[in-house]
Every structure is written in structure tokens, then in C-alpha cells.
Amino acid sequence: MSTIPVRITEQERAEREARIERALASVRLEGLEPTDDGKAIFSRYIEGELTIDEMDDEIRALHAREFGSVHISGD
């Protein structure tokens, strides 16, 4: 997890927000909705508190806590 906050530009913040909105639209088309904990992780990414890799790690850890660990080929 990131220990040093990174300041991002408003443009980067907007790009991150758009990236998350596109991802959420995609999963919602599948009939899924992220949990509040998941949304909180996405917000931390948007605000620059997490890199995309750190966000991915946190989402995977959250999923493992909620549903147990799942192996995905290529991991």
C-alpha cells in the first residue's frame, strides 16, 4: 500500500474518474454492483491515494476476504 501521498493533477483525477466510471458501467451491464468497500477503494484511486496496481491489489484482497481466494489463469 502506498505510504507517501502522491499529488495528481485535476486532469489525472478526471481521467482516473472516467476510467472507473467506464469499468463500473461494464460490470453493471452484467448486473453487478460493487460493495461500499469496493467503491471506497475506487475513490482512493481516483483521489491519487493509490496507484492502479495498488488498487488492483486491494480489490483482490477485498474479494478474497469476502468470497475466498480464487485462482484466475494468468495470475
C-alpha beads as a LAMMPS data file, in Angstrom:
LAMMPS data file: protein, C-alpha beads

75 atoms
74 bonds

1 atom types
1 bond types

-500.0 500.0 xlo xhi
-500.0 500.0 ylo yhi
-500.0 500.0 zlo zhi

Masses

1 110.0

Atoms # bond

1 1 1 0.000 0.000 0.000
2 1 1 1.213 3.496 -0.787
3 1 1 2.685 5.253 2.224
4 1 1 3.570 8.559 0.534
5 1 1 0.599 10.512 -0.849
6 1 1 1.090 11.493 -4.476
7 1 1 -0.387 14.728 -5.709
8 1 1 -2.134 14.286 -9.022
9 1 1 -3.357 16.961 -11.398
10 1 1 -7.027 17.695 -11.910
11 1 1 -6.658 16.225 -15.396
12 1 1 -5.247 12.973 -13.989
13 1 1 -8.027 12.876 -11.405
14 1 1 -10.644 13.334 -14.153
15 1 1 -9.015 10.588 -16.241
16 1 1 -8.997 8.230 -13.260
17 1 1 -12.636 9.003 -12.524
18 1 1 -13.600 8.375 -16.164
19 1 1 -11.644 5.088 -16.126
20 1 1 -13.524 3.912 -13.032
21 1 1 -16.896 5.021 -14.424
22 1 1 -16.272 3.011 -17.626
23 1 1 -15.310 -0.049 -15.565
24 1 1 -18.397 0.311 -13.354
25 1 1 -20.645 0.698 -16.398
26 1 1 -19.234 -2.540 -17.757
27 1 1 -19.853 -4.551 -14.591
28 1 1 -23.298 -3.017 -14.184
29 1 1 -24.193 -4.298 -17.657
30 1 1 -23.512 -7.729 -16.172
31 1 1 -25.967 -6.988 -13.376
32 1 1 -23.265 -6.469 -10.739
33 1 1 -22.715 -3.605 -8.298
34 1 1 -19.563 -3.045 -6.252
35 1 1 -19.818 -3.085 -2.485
36 1 1 -19.326 0.060 -0.428
37 1 1 -15.845 -1.211 0.458
38 1 1 -15.056 -1.626 -3.229
39 1 1 -16.346 1.861 -4.006
40 1 1 -14.139 3.253 -1.223
41 1 1 -11.080 1.652 -2.847
42 1 1 -12.034 3.142 -6.216
43 1 1 -12.400 6.563 -4.589
44 1 1 -8.927 6.300 -3.085
45 1 1 -7.561 5.551 -6.563
46 1 1 -9.438 8.497 -8.097
47 1 1 -8.078 10.847 -5.427
48 1 1 -4.499 9.706 -6.025
49 1 1 -4.051 7.774 -2.785
50 1 1 -3.436 4.525 -4.681
51 1 1 -1.728 3.615 -7.936
52 1 1 -3.631 1.392 -10.323
53 1 1 -1.529 -1.599 -9.173
54 1 1 -2.255 -0.838 -5.515
55 1 1 -5.964 -0.514 -6.309
56 1 1 -5.856 -3.885 -8.054
57 1 1 -4.126 -5.473 -5.047
58 1 1 -6.685 -4.001 -2.636
59 1 1 -9.646 -5.113 -4.769
60 1 1 -8.201 -8.652 -4.996
61 1 1 -7.647 -8.727 -1.215
62 1 1 -11.191 -7.471 -0.612
63 1 1 -12.564 -10.141 -2.935
64 1 1 -10.551 -12.831 -1.144
65 1 1 -11.866 -11.665 2.238
66 1 1 -15.463 -11.596 1.031
67 1 1 -15.547 -14.664 -1.217
68 1 1 -12.402 -16.663 -0.566
69 1 1 -9.412 -16.853 -2.812
70 1 1 -9.989 -17.645 -6.450
71 1 1 -7.256 -18.528 -8.934
72 1 1 -7.536 -16.786 -12.283
73 1 1 -5.315 -18.154 -15.032
74 1 1 -2.534 -15.745 -15.886
75 1 1 -2.133 -14.589 -12.273

Bonds

1 1 1 2
2 1 2 3
3 1 3 4
4 1 4 5
5 1 5 6
6 1 6 7
7 1 7 8
8 1 8 9
9 1 9 10
10 1 10 11
11 1 11 12
12 1 12 13
13 1 13 14
14 1 14 15
15 1 15 16
16 1 16 17
17 1 17 18
18 1 18 19
19 1 19 20
20 1 20 21
21 1 21 22
22 1 22 23
23 1 23 24
24 1 24 25
25 1 25 26
26 1 26 27
27 1 27 28
28 1 28 29
29 1 29 30
30 1 30 31
31 1 31 32
32 1 32 33
33 1 33 34
34 1 34 35
35 1 35 36
36 1 36 37
37 1 37 38
38 1 38 39
39 1 39 40
40 1 40 41
41 1 41 42
42 1 42 43
43 1 43 44
44 1 44 45
45 1 45 46
46 1 46 47
47 1 47 48
48 1 48 49
49 1 49 50
50 1 50 51
51 1 51 52
52 1 52 53
53 1 53 54
54 1 54 55
55 1 55 56
56 1 56 57
57 1 57 58
58 1 58 59
59 1 59 60
60 1 60 61
61 1 61 62
62 1 62 63
63 1 63 64
64 1 64 65
65 1 65 66
66 1 66 67
67 1 67 68
68 1 68 69
69 1 69 70
70 1 70 71
71 1 71 72
72 1 72 73
73 1 73 74
74 1 74 75
